[in-house]
């Protein structure tokens, strides 16, 4: 399925959120060289989400590079009254995620990397489960794939060429 890519405007306020920092050591004849890799998620809290990976010699530089990479990689997702329109499941590498809509007031039942992605997207109520790998890189990517697969009833009706009433009543 095609991702709903979004171009960034200057008036859009994106909030960045750090998911994970990894210290990488390269051992050479001269000694050890430390670099940092940071995975960052950005979102406007209203259905626009993106992720980026930044690598640098310092943590702050790695985070800022990650934010810049995330702004170039934005996707629009369908939200419905603070939750998602329907259940979805997605996989990226060894990470598998499952998302289910929840009633208002349930809150965000998700852990770690999935929570960061869902909060940045603006999801308020959802039940989420990660299966398989807990690698934050693959969890972030799998969660964004799952969110980009979501379609609201209006889009389904347009795609099928039927009325909105027929989508709900069959």
C-alpha positions, 0 to 999 in steps of 0.5 A, a space after each residue: 500500500 502506498 504511504 501518504 507522504 506529507 510535505 512540510 510547511 513552515 506553519 506546521 509545529 512539529 514536536 520531536 521525541 527521542 526514542 533511543 540512543 545507541 553508543 557505537 564503539 569502533 576500535 582501531 589501532 589508535 584506540 576506541 572511537 565512540 559515536 552515537 546513533 539516535 532514533 527520533 520521532 516527530 509529529 504534530 499531534 494531529 495525524 502527521 508522523 515521521 521518524 529519523 536516524 541521526 549519527 554523530 560524535 556527540 549526542 546532541 548532534 545525533 539528535 538534531 540530525 535525527 530530527 532533520 531526517 524525520 522532517 523529510 520522512 513525514 506520513 499522514 495517518 487517519 485518526 478518528 476521535 482520538 483513536 484509530 478507525 480499525 484494528 491493524 497489524 504490521 511487521 518490520 524485520 523481526 518486530 510485529 505490532 498490533 493496534 486496536 481502537 479503544 473507548 474514550 478514556 482508556 488511554 494509551 496502552 503501549 510500551 516504549 518505542 510504540 508509545 513515542 510514535 503513537 503520542 507524536 501522532 496524536 493518538 489518545 486511546 489505543 490498545 497496542 501490543 508488540 510481538 517478536 523483536 523489541 528492537 526500537 528501530 524496527 518497532 518504530 518502523 513497524 508502528 508507522 507502517 501499521 498507522 499508514 495502513 489505516 483508512 477511515 470510512 470516507 476513504 473506503 467509500 471513495 475507493 469502492 465508489 459506494 455511499 458512506 451509508 453502504 460502508 456501515 450497513 453493507 
